[in-house]
Amino acid sequence: MFFKQFATKEASLSYFFGCATYARAIAVDVVAGDEAWFVEEARKAGVQITHVIDTHVHADHYSGGRRLAEMLGTSYCLHEFDQGKVGFAFEPLRDGQKLDLGNVQVEVLHTPGHTPDSICLLVSDLRRGETPWFVITGDTLFVGAVGRPDLAGKEREMSGQLYDSLHAKLLGLPADLEIYPGHQAGSVCGVGLSGKPSSTIGFEKRWNPALSMAREDFIVELTREIPPRPADMDRIVAANIAA
């Protein structure tokens, strides 16, 4: 298995990983302007990018995912929630769906809360073992923080959904499972993000303050001090869902 984390603008983190043996790869949360990096990395690795995935419709930066998929003639993917809500065709992903890259297997976890369409990607390397190796958490779980719940305009409802997603889908995973988030310190998509670009489930359960709260306390805390919305958010979202 090969794996690369790409730190980009707006404190965003993108991902490129896959199976060298079967020459298949996935690109995750590509930022506009970075498409050529993924094309070049795929060329150097001698692999085909079979799926370009956004973990949700982004509000803080312009996505390059759809353009990269068009450049490569491959699938652009969002969660199935976005069907009928965006102005273009895409490959819908559903909760529990498995993506087969050969020795690398990816399970889609629907984790609404930051946005209704948020997903995480649970990744296994069968050459290493059947136990998952890491999870790409998008804007659901960060190092030291969790995603902001207000972008859909339903702060309390989305905070509750985020709590449920974290506890039902992520916190029961093995303690040594690595997590790779969609942002690091400097992002407006959460409060208190660490500058460290990865962690583990066990470390976050011990040290991430949001993960030890009761559900109502979690909701109160997340809605108590919401940061300003991303600059040009309406324009960015409109561009990311436009035909």
BALOBA-1460 file (C-alpha; in Angstrom, 3 decimals):
// residues 243
<rec num="1" residu="m" x="0.000" y="0.000" z="0.000"/>
<rec num="2" residu="f" x="1.108" y="3.566" z="-0.649"/>
<rec num="3" residu="f" x="-0.238" y="6.623" z="1.171"/>
<rec num="4" residu="k" x="0.392" y="10.354" z="0.855"/>
<rec num="5" residu="q" x="-1.054" y="13.230" z="2.830"/>
<rec num="6" residu="f" x="-0.942" y="16.564" z="1.018"/>
<rec num="7" residu="a" x="-1.109" y="19.777" z="3.043"/>
<rec num="8" residu="t" x="-2.684" y="22.496" z="0.967"/>
<rec num="9" residu="k" x="-4.144" y="25.976" z="1.382"/>
<rec num="10" residu="e" x="-6.823" y="26.917" z="3.925"/>
<rec num="11" residu="a" x="-5.117" y="24.441" z="6.322"/>
<rec num="12" residu="s" x="-6.728" y="21.622" z="4.326"/>
<rec num="13" residu="l" x="-5.375" y="18.085" z="4.090"/>
<rec num="14" residu="s" x="-5.882" y="15.981" z="0.968"/>
<rec num="15" residu="y" x="-5.079" y="12.294" z="0.469"/>
<rec num="16" residu="f" x="-3.778" y="9.986" z="-2.237"/>
<rec num="17" residu="f" x="-3.496" y="6.270" z="-1.503"/>
<rec num="18" residu="g" x="-4.016" y="2.868" z="-3.004"/>
<rec num="19" residu="c" x="-2.645" y="-0.509" z="-4.022"/>
<rec num="20" residu="a" x="0.519" y="-0.590" z="-6.118"/>
<rec num="21" residu="t" x="0.090" y="-4.288" z="-6.939"/>
<rec num="22" residu="y" x="-3.285" y="-3.732" z="-8.607"/>
<rec num="23" residu="a" x="-2.409" y="-0.182" z="-9.739"/>
<rec num="24" residu="r" x="-5.535" y="1.399" z="-8.247"/>
<rec num="25" residu="a" x="-5.775" y="4.574" z="-6.188"/>
<rec num="26" residu="i" x="-8.173" y="7.041" z="-4.599"/>
<rec num="27" residu="a" x="-7.879" y="10.826" z="-4.275"/>
<rec num="28" residu="v" x="-9.713" y="12.444" z="-1.355"/>
<rec num="29" residu="d" x="-10.676" y="16.087" z="-0.719"/>
<rec num="30" residu="v" x="-8.755" y="17.593" z="-3.637"/>
<rec num="31" residu="v" x="-8.509" y="21.386" z="-3.459"/>
<rec num="32" residu="a" x="-8.932" y="23.415" z="-6.659"/>
<rec num="33" residu="g" x="-5.545" y="24.172" z="-8.158"/>
<rec num="34" residu="d" x="-3.954" y="20.973" z="-6.844"/>
<rec num="35" residu="e" x="-5.270" y="18.650" z="-9.551"/>
<rec num="36" residu="a" x="-1.916" y="18.427" z="-11.351"/>
<rec num="37" residu="w" x="-0.225" y="17.138" z="-8.194"/>
<rec num="38" residu="f" x="-2.532" y="14.110" z="-8.132"/>
<rec num="39" residu="v" x="-2.095" y="13.477" z="-11.851"/>
<rec num="40" residu="e" x="1.680" y="13.530" z="-11.437"/>
<rec num="41" residu="e" x="1.668" y="11.345" z="-8.321"/>
<rec num="42" residu="a" x="-0.482" y="8.773" z="-10.105"/>
<rec num="43" residu="r" x="1.883" y="8.830" z="-13.068"/>
<rec num="44" residu="k" x="4.936" y="8.353" z="-10.847"/>
<rec num="45" residu="a" x="3.263" y="5.498" z="-8.978"/>
<rec num="46" residu="g" x="2.050" y="3.868" z="-12.184"/>
<rec num="47" residu="v" x="-1.537" y="3.667" z="-10.929"/>
<rec num="48" residu="q" x="-5.011" y="4.636" z="-12.068"/>
<rec num="49" residu="i" x="-7.122" y="6.833" z="-9.828"/>
<rec num="50" residu="t" x="-10.434" y="4.954" z="-9.832"/>
<rec num="51" residu="h" x="-12.332" y="7.240" z="-7.453"/>
<rec num="52" residu="v" x="-12.089" y="10.926" z="-6.596"/>
<rec num="53" residu="i" x="-13.976" y="11.495" z="-3.352"/>
<rec num="54" residu="d" x="-15.048" y="14.577" z="-1.439"/>
<rec num="55" residu="t" x="-15.906" y="13.747" z="2.165"/>
<rec num="56" residu="h" x="-18.658" y="16.391" z="1.938"/>
<rec num="57" residu="v" x="-19.578" y="19.479" z="-0.051"/>
<rec num="58" residu="h" x="-16.934" y="21.901" z="1.196"/>
<rec num="59" residu="a" x="-17.768" y="25.389" z="2.467"/>
<rec num="60" residu="d" x="-14.278" y="26.753" z="3.115"/>
<rec num="61" residu="h" x="-12.513" y="26.067" z="-0.180"/>
<rec num="62" residu="y" x="-13.217" y="25.363" z="-3.829"/>
<rec num="63" residu="s" x="-13.110" y="21.656" z="-4.551"/>
<rec num="64" residu="g" x="-10.886" y="20.335" z="-7.309"/>
<rec num="65" residu="g" x="-12.405" y="16.876" z="-7.090"/>
<rec num="66" residu="r" x="-14.830" y="17.086" z="-9.961"/>
<rec num="67" residu="r" x="-12.271" y="18.696" z="-12.269"/>
<rec num="68" residu="l" x="-9.685" y="16.024" z="-11.435"/>
<rec num="69" residu="a" x="-12.218" y="13.280" z="-12.162"/>
<rec num="70" residu="e" x="-13.024" y="14.898" z="-15.503"/>
<rec num="71" residu="m" x="-9.319" y="15.180" z="-16.354"/>
<rec num="72" residu="l" x="-8.837" y="11.479" z="-15.629"/>
<rec num="73" residu="g" x="-12.161" y="10.218" z="-16.996"/>
<rec num="74" residu="t" x="-12.951" y="8.562" z="-13.672"/>
<rec num="75" residu="s" x="-15.632" y="8.629" z="-10.970"/>
<rec num="76" residu="y" x="-16.324" y="11.676" z="-8.820"/>
<rec num="77" residu="c" x="-18.009" y="10.606" z="-5.601"/>
<rec num="78" residu="l" x="-20.120" y="12.163" z="-2.860"/>
<rec num="79" residu="h" x="-22.468" y="10.627" z="-0.330"/>
<rec num="80" residu="e" x="-25.856" y="9.699" z="-1.747"/>
<rec num="81" residu="f" x="-27.490" y="12.436" z="0.375"/>
<rec num="82" residu="d" x="-26.340" y="14.920" z="-2.272"/>
<rec num="83" residu="q" x="-28.416" y="13.361" z="-5.062"/>
<rec num="84" residu="g" x="-30.760" y="16.036" z="-6.359"/>
<rec num="85" residu="k" x="-28.954" y="18.696" z="-4.339"/>
<rec num="86" residu="v" x="-26.058" y="19.339" z="-6.716"/>
<rec num="87" residu="g" x="-26.202" y="20.339" z="-10.352"/>
<rec num="88" residu="f" x="-24.164" y="17.481" z="-11.790"/>
<rec num="89" residu="a" x="-24.014" y="13.715" z="-11.935"/>
<rec num="90" residu="f" x="-21.748" y="11.869" z="-9.518"/>
<rec num="91" residu="e" x="-21.234" y="8.352" z="-8.211"/>
<rec num="92" residu="p" x="-23.234" y="8.134" z="-4.977"/>
<rec num="93" residu="l" x="-21.631" y="6.442" z="-1.998"/>
<rec num="94" residu="r" x="-23.733" y="4.777" z="0.699"/>
<rec num="95" residu="d" x="-23.039" y="3.901" z="4.306"/>
<rec num="96" residu="g" x="-21.244" y="0.572" z="4.592"/>
<rec num="97" residu="q" x="-20.262" y="0.465" z="0.927"/>
<rec num="98" residu="k" x="-16.895" y="-1.186" z="0.167"/>
<rec num="99" residu="l" x="-14.499" y="0.104" z="-2.471"/>
<rec num="100" residu="d" x="-12.099" y="-2.508" z="-3.804"/>
<rec num="101" residu="l" x="-8.605" y="-1.354" z="-4.750"/>
<rec num="102" residu="g" x="-7.092" y="-4.822" z="-4.690"/>
<rec num="103" residu="n" x="-5.111" y="-5.312" z="-1.502"/>
<rec num="104" residu="v" x="-6.541" y="-2.043" z="-0.196"/>
<rec num="105" residu="q" x="-10.169" y="-1.997" z="0.900"/>
<rec num="106" residu="v" x="-12.168" y="1.114" z="1.789"/>
<rec num="107" residu="e" x="-15.419" y="1.188" z="3.743"/>
<rec num="108" residu="v" x="-17.653" y="4.257" z="3.556"/>
<rec num="109" residu="l" x="-18.996" y="5.500" z="6.893"/>
<rec num="110" residu="h" x="-21.808" y="8.051" z="6.763"/>
<rec num="111" residu="t" x="-21.103" y="10.460" z="9.635"/>
<rec num="112" residu="p" x="-23.531" y="13.399" z="9.456"/>
<rec num="113" residu="g" x="-23.055" y="16.314" z="11.825"/>
<rec num="114" residu="h" x="-20.594" y="18.760" z="10.320"/>
<rec num="115" residu="t" x="-22.788" y="18.522" z="7.229"/>
<rec num="116" residu="p" x="-25.622" y="16.112" z="6.402"/>
<rec num="117" residu="d" x="-23.527" y="14.417" z="3.691"/>
<rec num="118" residu="s" x="-20.283" y="13.977" z="5.662"/>
<rec num="119" residu="i" x="-18.482" y="10.665" z="5.308"/>
<rec num="120" residu="c" x="-15.360" y="9.025" z="6.706"/>
<rec num="121" residu="l" x="-13.291" y="6.385" z="4.915"/>
<rec num="122" residu="l" x="-12.132" y="3.321" z="6.858"/>
<rec num="123" residu="v" x="-9.103" y="1.806" z="5.130"/>
<rec num="124" residu="s" x="-7.582" y="-1.686" z="5.379"/>
<rec num="125" residu="d" x="-4.454" y="-3.127" z="3.792"/>
<rec num="126" residu="l" x="-5.072" y="-6.857" z="3.324"/>
<rec num="127" residu="r" x="-1.358" y="-7.542" z="2.985"/>
<rec num="128" residu="r" x="-0.983" y="-6.251" z="6.520"/>
<rec num="129" residu="g" x="-4.171" y="-7.830" z="7.871"/>
<rec num="130" residu="e" x="-7.953" y="-7.571" z="7.779"/>
<rec num="131" residu="t" x="-8.070" y="-5.128" z="10.703"/>
<rec num="132" residu="p" x="-8.464" y="-1.544" z="9.459"/>
<rec num="133" residu="w" x="-5.267" y="0.488" z="9.441"/>
<rec num="134" residu="f" x="-6.577" y="4.064" z="9.418"/>
<rec num="135" residu="v" x="-9.621" y="6.234" z="8.896"/>
<rec num="136" residu="i" x="-9.841" y="9.461" z="6.914"/>
<rec num="137" residu="t" x="-12.212" y="11.526" z="9.029"/>
<rec num="138" residu="g" x="-12.906" y="14.550" z="6.842"/>
<rec num="139" residu="d" x="-14.420" y="17.331" z="8.956"/>
<rec num="140" residu="t" x="-16.078" y="14.948" z="11.420"/>
<rec num="141" residu="l" x="-13.130" y="14.377" z="13.761"/>
<rec num="142" residu="f" x="-9.970" y="16.473" z="13.916"/>
<rec num="143" residu="v" x="-6.866" y="16.140" z="16.041"/>
<rec num="144" residu="g" x="-7.947" y="17.796" z="19.287"/>
<rec num="145" residu="a" x="-11.358" y="18.934" z="18.049"/>
<rec num="146" residu="v" x="-14.509" y="18.023" z="16.129"/>
<rec num="147" residu="g" x="-16.247" y="19.607" z="13.168"/>
<rec num="148" residu="r" x="-18.353" y="22.722" z="13.552"/>
<rec num="149" residu="p" x="-22.106" y="21.960" z="13.385"/>
<rec num="150" residu="d" x="-23.612" y="25.201" z="12.119"/>
<rec num="151" residu="l" x="-22.988" y="25.260" z="8.368"/>
<rec num="152" residu="a" x="-26.428" y="23.795" z="7.578"/>
<rec num="153" residu="g" x="-28.083" y="26.404" z="9.825"/>
<rec num="154" residu="k" x="-29.376" y="23.824" z="12.348"/>
<rec num="155" residu="e" x="-26.776" y="24.008" z="15.093"/>
<rec num="156" residu="r" x="-28.423" y="21.944" z="17.825"/>
<rec num="157" residu="e" x="-29.776" y="19.297" z="15.470"/>
<rec num="158" residu="m" x="-26.457" y="18.899" z="13.690"/>
<rec num="159" residu="s" x="-24.527" y="18.866" z="16.976"/>
<rec num="160" residu="g" x="-26.650" y="15.941" z="18.092"/>
<rec num="161" residu="q" x="-26.057" y="14.156" z="14.805"/>
<rec num="162" residu="l" x="-22.321" y="14.757" z="15.116"/>
<rec num="163" residu="y" x="-22.278" y="13.304" z="18.638"/>
<rec num="164" residu="d" x="-24.168" y="10.233" z="17.416"/>
<rec num="165" residu="s" x="-21.858" y="9.802" z="14.415"/>
<rec num="166" residu="l" x="-18.728" y="10.036" z="16.544"/>
<rec num="167" residu="h" x="-19.943" y="7.540" z="19.127"/>
<rec num="168" residu="a" x="-21.656" y="5.104" z="16.767"/>
<rec num="169" residu="k" x="-19.157" y="5.069" z="13.908"/>
<rec num="170" residu="l" x="-15.693" y="6.157" z="15.113"/>
<rec num="171" residu="l" x="-15.074" y="5.891" z="18.842"/>
<rec num="172" residu="g" x="-15.747" y="2.149" z="18.928"/>
<rec num="173" residu="l" x="-12.940" y="1.514" z="16.442"/>
<rec num="174" residu="p" x="-9.618" y="0.073" z="17.723"/>
<rec num="175" residu="a" x="-7.655" y="2.449" z="19.945"/>
<rec num="176" residu="d" x="-4.511" y="2.147" z="17.811"/>
<rec num="177" residu="l" x="-6.353" y="2.994" z="14.586"/>
<rec num="178" residu="e" x="-4.771" y="6.043" z="12.958"/>
<rec num="179" residu="i" x="-6.938" y="9.023" z="12.055"/>
<rec num="180" residu="y" x="-6.234" y="11.463" z="9.251"/>
<rec num="181" residu="p" x="-8.493" y="14.543" z="9.277"/>
<rec num="182" residu="g" x="-9.507" y="16.982" z="6.568"/>
<rec num="183" residu="h" x="-7.934" y="20.007" z="8.267"/>
<rec num="184" residu="q" x="-5.306" y="21.047" z="10.765"/>
<rec num="185" residu="a" x="-4.681" y="24.201" z="12.834"/>
<rec num="186" residu="g" x="-5.669" y="27.357" z="10.961"/>
<rec num="187" residu="s" x="-8.917" y="25.990" z="9.587"/>
<rec num="188" residu="v" x="-12.265" y="27.629" z="10.361"/>
<rec num="189" residu="c" x="-14.066" y="24.268" z="10.153"/>
<rec num="190" residu="g" x="-13.611" y="23.610" z="13.881"/>
<rec num="191" residu="v" x="-12.346" y="25.148" z="17.117"/>
<rec num="192" residu="g" x="-9.070" y="24.158" z="18.766"/>
<rec num="193" residu="l" x="-7.591" y="22.071" z="15.967"/>
<rec num="194" residu="s" x="-4.059" y="20.825" z="16.521"/>
<rec num="195" residu="g" x="-1.257" y="21.504" z="14.083"/>
<rec num="196" residu="k" x="-0.438" y="17.797" z="14.190"/>
<rec num="197" residu="p" x="-1.833" y="16.246" z="11.009"/>
<rec num="198" residu="s" x="-2.684" y="12.795" z="12.420"/>
<rec num="199" residu="s" x="-3.553" y="10.984" z="15.635"/>
<rec num="200" residu="t" x="-5.149" y="7.743" z="16.838"/>
<rec num="201" residu="i" x="-8.616" y="6.905" z="18.091"/>
<rec num="202" residu="g" x="-7.223" y="6.068" z="21.538"/>
<rec num="203" residu="f" x="-5.282" y="9.306" z="21.888"/>
<rec num="204" residu="e" x="-8.283" y="11.384" z="20.859"/>
<rec num="205" residu="k" x="-10.579" y="9.539" z="23.261"/>
<rec num="206" residu="r" x="-8.179" y="10.375" z="26.075"/>
<rec num="207" residu="w" x="-7.232" y="13.962" z="25.215"/>
<rec num="208" residu="n" x="-9.860" y="15.424" z="22.861"/>
<rec num="209" residu="p" x="-12.210" y="17.245" z="25.272"/>
<rec num="210" residu="a" x="-15.292" y="16.924" z="23.067"/>
<rec num="211" residu="l" x="-15.173" y="13.134" z="23.104"/>
<rec num="212" residu="s" x="-15.621" y="12.699" z="26.862"/>
<rec num="213" residu="m" x="-18.771" y="14.831" z="27.139"/>
<rec num="214" residu="a" x="-22.314" y="13.612" z="27.634"/>
<rec num="215" residu="r" x="-24.559" y="14.223" z="24.640"/>
<rec num="216" residu="e" x="-26.340" y="17.329" z="25.979"/>
<rec num="217" residu="d" x="-23.072" y="18.820" z="27.254"/>
<rec num="218" residu="f" x="-21.545" y="18.206" z="23.831"/>
<rec num="219" residu="i" x="-24.421" y="20.032" z="22.124"/>
<rec num="220" residu="v" x="-24.211" y="22.963" z="24.541"/>
<rec num="221" residu="e" x="-20.450" y="23.274" z="24.121"/>
<rec num="222" residu="l" x="-20.496" y="23.103" z="20.315"/>
<rec num="223" residu="t" x="-23.226" y="25.717" z="20.022"/>
<rec num="224" residu="r" x="-21.856" y="28.005" z="22.761"/>
<rec num="225" residu="e" x="-19.040" y="29.630" z="20.829"/>
<rec num="226" residu="i" x="-19.351" y="29.192" z="17.080"/>
<rec num="227" residu="p" x="-16.577" y="30.851" z="15.061"/>
<rec num="228" residu="p" x="-17.291" y="33.177" z="12.125"/>
<rec num="229" residu="r" x="-18.323" y="31.427" z="8.955"/>
<rec num="230" residu="p" x="-15.704" y="30.856" z="6.264"/>
<rec num="231" residu="a" x="-15.017" y="33.868" z="4.050"/>
<rec num="232" residu="d" x="-17.077" y="33.760" z="0.842"/>
<rec num="233" residu="m" x="-18.846" y="30.640" z="2.108"/>
<rec num="234" residu="d" x="-22.011" y="31.137" z="0.071"/>
<rec num="235" residu="r" x="-20.026" y="31.685" z="-3.111"/>
<rec num="236" residu="i" x="-17.796" y="28.655" z="-2.457"/>
<rec num="237" residu="v" x="-20.704" y="26.319" z="-1.729"/>
<rec num="238" residu="a" x="-22.568" y="27.569" z="-4.801"/>
<rec num="239" residu="a" x="-19.518" y="26.828" z="-6.964"/>
<rec num="240" residu="n" x="-19.039" y="23.386" z="-5.418"/>
<rec num="241" residu="i" x="-22.609" y="22.315" z="-6.181"/>
<rec num="242" residu="a" x="-23.079" y="24.088" z="-9.524"/>
<rec num="243" residu="a" x="-23.440" y="22.243" z="-12.829"/>
